[in-house]
Amino acid sequence: MTQPPDTDNKVGLVIAAHPDDADFGAGGTSALWTTLGWQMHYLVVTNGAKGSADPEMTSERLIPMREQEQRNAADELGVVSCTFLHGMDGELEYTRDYLGGIVKTIRRLQPHAVFTHSTDYIHRRSFAGDDEDPLAEWRGFINHRDHRCTGQMTLDAVYPTARDRLNFPEHLDEGLECHKVAELFIWGSANANFEIDITDVIQTKIRALTRHVSQFGDRGEDFIANVEKRWSSADGRFYENFERVSLPI
């Protein structure tokens, strides 16, 4: 297992576009680091209002459902808090308001580490190769526009916006101090350079994902078997991979 950063500030913040993205991208790391004394937090930027193929579902019903599912999943992982910015799913724009919401959360929590989406158009996933498809580990898929927008706003919030006192000075009036994030971890990046062995908590991650009943509830055991097969590496272990960026403090 690649060890977490050696720091007295054991606070991590996972910033994701939709409910369930944080669990896919960094759920195993969140569960693992929690057992090592870290306080992990989630920030979800959109409301997940479009995430259903059910012809009977409405956005009005889905929004509170997905928020509660995210809280339930966070509880499974030991995540301390979930904050929601309530952006419209599928229509997220880079705005001062959303950037300010991310900056405000960073200043409120003062995390050492921030995790978020890649801004690449192609999202990379580490899948194990096999005899039938030895190149499976190189496969990717189109990175959702909301993911790219969330990743970009998070990068800008981390550096330099949350650091500089003249950015969003109203936060100072609320008693929130500026903050320098020490490390950034980006999932889905083509430049991944840091892997975290989550084998010991893979079942916890899967349980968290199954708490998103509106997304995976009808797949049951098939969903669990599929993710276990696809996430298993050639050595039989499970990893989350990130591009790790250390920032000047």
C-alpha positions in Angstrom: 0.0 0.0 0.0 1.3 3.5 -0.9 1.1 5.4 2.4 -0.9 8.6 2.8 1.0 11.9 3.2 2.9 12.3 6.4 1.2 15.3 8.0 -0.4 16.4 11.2 -3.3 17.9 9.1 -5.1 14.6 8.4 -8.0 16.2 6.5 -9.0 15.3 3.0 -11.7 16.7 0.7 -13.2 14.9 -2.3 -14.8 17.2 -4.8 -17.1 15.5 -7.3 -19.5 16.5 -10.0 -22.4 14.1 -9.2 -23.6 11.9 -6.4 -21.7 8.6 -6.6 -18.7 10.1 -8.5 -16.7 10.6 -5.3 -17.3 6.9 -4.4 -16.1 5.7 -7.8 -13.1 8.0 -7.9 -11.8 7.9 -4.3 -14.2 5.9 -2.2 -11.7 3.2 -1.4 -9.1 5.8 -0.4 -11.6 7.6 1.7 -12.5 4.4 3.6 -8.8 3.4 4.0 -7.5 6.7 5.1 -10.4 7.0 7.6 -9.0 3.9 9.3 -5.6 5.6 9.5 -6.9 8.6 11.4 -7.9 10.9 8.5 -11.1 13.0 8.4 -12.5 12.7 4.9 -15.2 15.0 3.5 -17.3 15.1 0.3 -18.3 18.1 -1.8 -20.8 17.4 -4.6 -21.3 20.1 -7.1 -24.4 19.1 -9.1 -27.8 17.7 -8.0 -27.8 14.5 -10.1 -31.1 15.4 -11.5 -30.6 13.7 -14.9 -29.2 10.4 -13.7 -32.1 8.0 -14.3 -33.3 5.9 -17.3 -36.6 5.1 -15.4 -39.4 6.6 -17.6 -41.5 7.1 -14.4 -38.8 9.1 -12.6 -38.8 12.9 -12.4 -36.0 15.2 -11.5 -38.0 16.6 -8.6 -38.1 13.1 -7.1 -34.6 12.1 -8.0 -32.7 15.1 -6.6 -33.5 14.4 -2.8 -33.2 10.7 -3.5 -29.7 11.0 -4.9 -28.6 13.4 -2.1 -29.7 10.9 0.6 -28.0 8.0 -1.3 -24.8 10.0 -1.3 -25.1 10.6 2.5 -25.8 6.8 3.0 -22.7 5.9 0.9 -20.5 8.4 2.8 -21.7 6.8 6.1 -20.5 3.4 4.8 -17.1 4.8 4.1 -16.7 6.7 7.3 -16.8 10.1 5.5 -17.4 12.9 8.0 -19.6 15.3 6.0 -21.2 15.8 2.6 -21.8 19.3 1.2 -23.9 20.0 -1.9 -23.8 23.0 -4.2 -27.0 22.0 -6.1 -25.8 22.8 -9.6 -28.0 21.4 -12.5 -26.8 18.0 -13.6 -25.6 18.1 -17.2 -25.7 21.9 -17.4 -22.9 22.9 -15.1 -21.1 26.1 -16.0 -17.9 27.5 -14.7 -19.2 30.5 -12.7 -18.1 32.6 -9.8 -20.8 31.2 -7.6 -19.7 27.6 -8.0 -16.0 28.5 -7.8 -16.8 30.4 -4.6 -18.7 27.4 -3.2 -15.7 25.2 -3.7 -13.3 27.8 -2.3 -15.5 28.4 0.7 -15.6 24.6 1.5 -11.8 24.5 1.2 -11.4 27.4 3.5 -13.9 26.0 6.0 -12.3 22.5 6.1 -8.6 23.5 5.6 -7.7 20.1 4.0 -4.2 18.9 3.4 -5.3 16.9 0.4 -8.0 17.5 -2.2 -9.2 14.8 -4.6 -11.1 15.6 -7.9 -11.9 14.7 -11.5 -9.4 14.9 -14.4 -10.1 17.6 -16.9 -9.0 15.3 -19.7 -11.7 14.6 -22.4 -10.9 10.9 -22.0 -11.3 9.4 -18.5 -8.8 6.6 -17.9 -9.6 3.6 -15.8 -7.3 0.8 -14.6 -8.8 -2.5 -15.6 -7.1 -5.8 -15.5 -6.1 -7.3 -18.8 -6.9 -11.0 -19.6 -6.2 -13.5 -22.3 -9.2 -12.4 -24.3 -8.5 -8.7 -24.0 -5.0 -8.0 -22.8 -5.3 -4.2 -23.5 -8.4 -3.8 -21.3 -6.3 -1.9 -18.8 -5.8 0.9 -21.3 -9.5 1.5 -22.0 -11.2 4.8 -21.2 -14.4 6.6 -21.9 -15.6 10.1 -22.6 -15.2 12.2 -19.5 -18.6 13.9 -18.7 -18.6 17.6 -19.3 -19.7 18.2 -15.6 -16.7 16.2 -14.5 -14.3 18.3 -16.6 -15.9 21.5 -15.4 -15.8 20.4 -11.7 -12.1 19.4 -12.1 -11.2 22.7 -13.7 -13.0 24.8 -11.0 -11.3 22.6 -8.3 -7.9 23.2 -9.7 -8.5 26.9 -9.8 -9.9 26.9 -6.3 -7.0 25.0 -4.9 -4.5 27.3 -6.7 -4.5 30.2 -6.3 -8.0 31.2 -5.4 -8.4 29.7 -1.9 -4.9 30.9 -1.1 -5.2 34.6 -1.9 -7.1 36.8 0.6 -8.4 39.2 -2.0 -10.3 36.4 -3.7 -13.8 36.1 -2.2 -13.0 38.5 0.6 -16.5 38.0 1.9 -15.3 34.7 3.3 -13.0 36.6 5.7 -16.0 38.5 7.0 -17.5 35.1 7.8 -14.4 34.1 9.8 -13.0 31.8 7.1 -9.2 32.0 6.7 -7.4 31.5 3.4 -5.9 28.1 2.9 -3.1 26.5 0.9 -3.8 22.9 -0.1 -0.7 20.9 0.1 -1.5 18.0 -2.3 -3.9 17.4 -5.1 -5.0 13.9 -6.2 -6.7 13.7 -9.6 -8.5 10.5 -10.7 -9.0 9.5 -14.3 -5.8 11.2 -15.4 -3.7 9.9 -18.2 -0.7 11.0 -16.1 -1.4 8.9 -13.0 1.7 8.5 -10.9 0.3 7.4 -7.5 -1.6 4.2 -6.7 -3.4 3.3 -3.5 -4.0 -0.3 -2.7 -7.6 -0.5 -1.5 -7.8 -4.3 -1.4 -8.6 -4.3 2.3 -11.6 -2.0 1.8 -12.8 -3.0 -1.6 -16.0 -4.5 -0.2 -16.6 -1.3 1.8 -16.3 0.7 -1.5 -18.7 -1.7 -3.2 -21.2 -1.5 -0.4 -21.1 2.3 -0.6 -21.8 2.2 -4.3 -24.8 -0.1 -3.8 -26.3 2.5 -1.5 -26.9 4.5 -4.7 -30.1 2.5 -5.2 -31.4 4.7 -7.9 -28.3 4.0 -10.0 -27.4 0.4 -9.3 -30.2 -1.1 -7.2 -31.7 -3.1 -10.0 -28.4 -4.7 -10.9 -27.8 -6.5 -7.6 -25.3 -9.3 -7.6 -24.5 -8.7 -11.3 -23.3 -5.2 -10.5 -21.1 -6.5 -7.6 -19.6 -9.3 -9.7 -18.9 -7.0 -12.6 -17.1 -4.3 -10.7 -15.0 -6.9 -8.8 -13.9 -8.5 -12.1 -13.2 -5.2 -13.8 -11.4 -3.5 -11.0 -9.1 -6.4 -10.1 -5.6 -5.9 -11.3 -3.3 -8.5 -12.8 -1.9 -9.3 -9.3 -5.4 -9.9 -7.9 -5.4 -6.7 -5.9 -7.5 -3.5 -6.2 -6.1 0.0 -6.6 -7.3 3.6 -7.0 -4.9 5.6 -9.2 -4.3 9.3 -9.2 -2.1 12.0 -10.6 -0.6 13.3 -7.4 0.5 17.0 -7.4 2.4 18.5 -4.5 1.9 22.2 -4.1 4.2 24.8 -2.6 3.1 25.9 0.9 
